[in-house]
Amino acid sequence: MGTAKKPSKDKVRSHRERLRAQGLRPIQIWVPDVRSQEFAVEARRQSRLVSQSPLDTEDQAWIDAVSIPLWEDEE
């Protein structure tokens, strides 16, 4: 009748082998969970500190200088 389905682990192994053959390697990174309440509280705290800084104008100028425009009408 039909061919048996390949188990998921075999599909994953094949996929990884193809990627390695292309010169790639797997990595794992851990990043903050932006959905957590703790993240939101800390982001708010840091934002307030930056907005109240006596150097906020200079800080923003630096950010603008090193940022790449994301919108076509920005230059």
Backbone as a ProteinNet text record, in pm:
[ID]
protein_1_A
[PRIMARY]
MGTAKKPSKDKVRSHRERLRAQGLRPIQIWVPDVRSQEFAVEARRQSRLVSQSPLDTEDQAWIDAVSIPLWEDEE
[TERTIARY]
83.4	0	88.3	71.3	151.5	279.8	368.8	493.4	470.3	544.5	531.1	585.5	521	567.7	698	785.3	912.3	886.1	945.4	928.5	986.1	930.4	973.9	1122.8	1176.7	1318.5	1405.3	1360	1435.6	1427.6	1311.3	1296.6	1386.1	1388.7	1471.9	1618.9	1659.3	1798.8	1837.7	1750.4	1778.4	1789.6	1699.5	1700.6	1830.6	1871.7	1996.1	2117.8	2116.2	2227.7	2238.1	2122.3	2123.6	2178.9	2139.6	2190.1	2340.4	2386.7	2530.8	2607	2549.8	2613.4	2625.6	2541.7	2548.6	2645.4	2715.4	2812.8	2753.9	2632.6	2567.7	2583.8	2570.2	2573.3	2465.9	2410.4	2304.8	2363.2	2288.8	2323.5	2195.3	2211.3	2095.8	2125.1	2030.2	2046.4	1925	1948.2	1841.5	1821	1698.7	1664.9	1557.4	1547	1442.6	1302.7	1214.7	1076.2	1000.4	981.7	918.5	770.1	716.6	576	557.1	667.6	655.5	629.5	562.9	534.9	665.6	761.2	889.7	961.4	955.5	1018.7	953.1	821.1	748.7	783.4	790	823	963.9	1059.6	1197.9	1213.1	1143.7	1149.6	1095.1	984.2	928.2	1025.4	1086.3	1181	1297.9	1354.4	1468	1426.9	1308.7	1260.4	1244.7	1190.5	1175.8	1311.4	1407.2	1541.8	1602.9	1589.7	1646.1	1574.7	1443.1	1368.3	1396.6	1438.9	1468.1	1615.7	1695	1838.8	1869.3	1965.2	2005.3	2074.4	2111	2178.5	2084.8	1953.2	1859.5	1871.6	1897.7	1911.8	2035	2146.3	2268.9	2253.3	2186.9	2164.9	2082.9	1975.9	1891.7	1966.5	2049	2129.1	2222.3	2282.4	2370.9	2292.9	2175.7	2092.3	2055.2	2015.2	1980.5	2100	2218.8	2338.6	2378.3	2354.4	2396.7	2284	2165.7	2050.8	2041.9	1993.3	1969.7	1822.9	1795.5	1655.1	1575.8	1459.5	1376.2	1267.7	1244.6	1139.7	1206.3	1147.7	1205.2	1216.4	1122.8	1125.4	1222.2	1285	1384.5	1520.8	1597.3	1734.6	1824.1
-118.1	0	124.9	216.9	338.7	315.2	411.2	400.7	448.8	392	430.8	571.9	647.4	782.9	776.3	869.8	880.8	938.2	880.7	940.6	1082.7	1165.3	1305.2	1316.8	1232.4	1241.8	1217.5	1131.8	1107.8	1228.1	1290.9	1411.7	1523.3	1539.8	1643.7	1614.6	1489.5	1451.3	1480.8	1445.2	1470.9	1620.3	1695.7	1840.9	1899.8	1857.8	1908.4	1867.2	1747.3	1702.7	1788.9	1823.6	1910.1	2048.5	2102.5	2233.1	2228.6	2123.2	2110.3	2098.4	2029.8	2015.6	2151.5	2246.4	2381.9	2469.7	2409.9	2485.8	2555.4	2520.2	2582.4	2493.3	2553.3	2476	2527.9	2440.7	2484.7	2557.5	2655.5	2723	2738.3	2757.5	2782.8	2908.4	2999.4	3120.8	3138.2	3201.6	3231.3	3382.1	3423	3565.3	3593.5	3718.6	3751.2	3721.1	3676.6	3650.6	3783.1	3843.4	3975.4	3969.9	3850.5	3837.2	3839.1	3828.9	3818.3	3954.5	3950.2	4071.3	4134.2	4050.5	4101.7	4181.8	4134.5	4206.3	4343.2	4345.8	4471.6	4572.1	4524.6	4613.3	4669.3	4584.1	4629	4722.3	4693.9	4781.1	4919.9	4924.7	5052.8	5128.8	5056.8	5120	5181.8	5106.3	5157.1	5272.2	5263.9	5372.5	5502.4	5491.4	5610.8	5672.5	5586.8	5636.5	5710.8	5654.5	5718.4	5849.8	5850.5	5973.3	6085.6	6051	6151.7	6189.4	6130.6	6156.4	6297.3	6363.8	6495.9	6486	6363.7	6343.6	6285.3	6293.2	6228.3	6278.7	6407.1	6462.4	6404.7	6399.2	6342.4	6193	6124.1	5980.6	5954.6	6030.9	6012.1	6047.4	6149.7	6186.7	6072.6	6007.8	5895.2	5779.9	5748.6	5640.7	5671.8	5795.3	5834.7	5821.3	5854.2	5850.5	5708.3	5612.8	5475.4	5387.6	5443.6	5366	5367.7	5256.6	5245	5279.3	5369.7	5402.9	5279.1	5259.8	5147.3	5186.5	5314.4	5361.9	5430.2	5412.4	5465.2	5617.3	5685.6	5832.5	5891.6	5807	5856	5862.5	5961.2	5968.8	6035.9
0	0	0	95.3	100.4	178	165.5	240.9	383	474.9	615.3	634.6	722.2	751.1	828.7	798.8	870.6	1009	1113.3	1247	1250.4	1334.6	1344.9	1371.1	1459.4	1491.9	1368.7	1276.7	1153.5	1059.8	1055.5	973	1024.5	1156.8	1216.9	1189.5	1205.5	1181.1	1035.8	942.5	800.2	772.1	830.8	811.9	864.3	982.4	1040.5	958.5	906.1	821.1	695.8	636.2	517.8	551.1	665.2	706.2	732.3	798.2	823.1	691.7	595	463	393.3	431.6	376.5	454.7	551.6	629.3	750.6	789.2	904.9	1027.1	1144.2	1267.3	1361.1	1443.6	1534.8	1655.2	1702.7	1827.4	1908.6	2036.6	2123.2	2201.8	2204.5	2283	2373.6	2484.3	2578.4	2579	2566.1	2562.9	2668.3	2711.6	2809.2	2753.8	2840.6	2802.5	2807.4	2691.3	2685.5	2720.9	2738.9	2778.1	2929.3	3004.5	3150.5	3215.1	3327.8	3404.9	3453.6	3493.2	3542.1	3433.2	3310.9	3200.8	3182.1	3183.5	3164.6	3274.3	3397.9	3510.7	3493.6	3458.4	3443.1	3322.4	3214.1	3096.3	3130.1	3203.4	3246	3335.5	3429.5	3522	3445	3352.5	3276	3184.4	3126.8	3040.7	3118.8	3240.4	3324.5	3357.1	3390.9	3422.8	3304.8	3186.5	3067	3039.1	3051.9	3021.3	3120.2	3241.1	3342.8	3348.4	3263	3264.2	3214.7	3275.1	3225.6	3089.1	3050.4	2921.8	2816.2	2839.4	2747.9	2604.6	2584.9	2449.8	2380.8	2454.4	2398.5	2371.8	2463.8	2445.2	2319	2300.2	2183.1	2055.4	2060.8	1943.3	1904.1	2003.3	1974.6	1912.8	1970.1	1915.7	1771.6	1744.2	1607.6	1513.9	1562.2	1478	1440.3	1528.8	1500.3	1446.2	1435.5	1388.1	1236.6	1183.9	1040.6	1015.4	922	894.4	848.2	907.9	869.6	769.2	758.5	669.7	549	433.7	311.2	311.3	378.2	375.5	479	560.4	657.4	592.1	625.5	574.6	671.9
[MASK]
+++++++++++++++++++++++++++++++++++++++++++++++++++++++++++++++++++++++++++

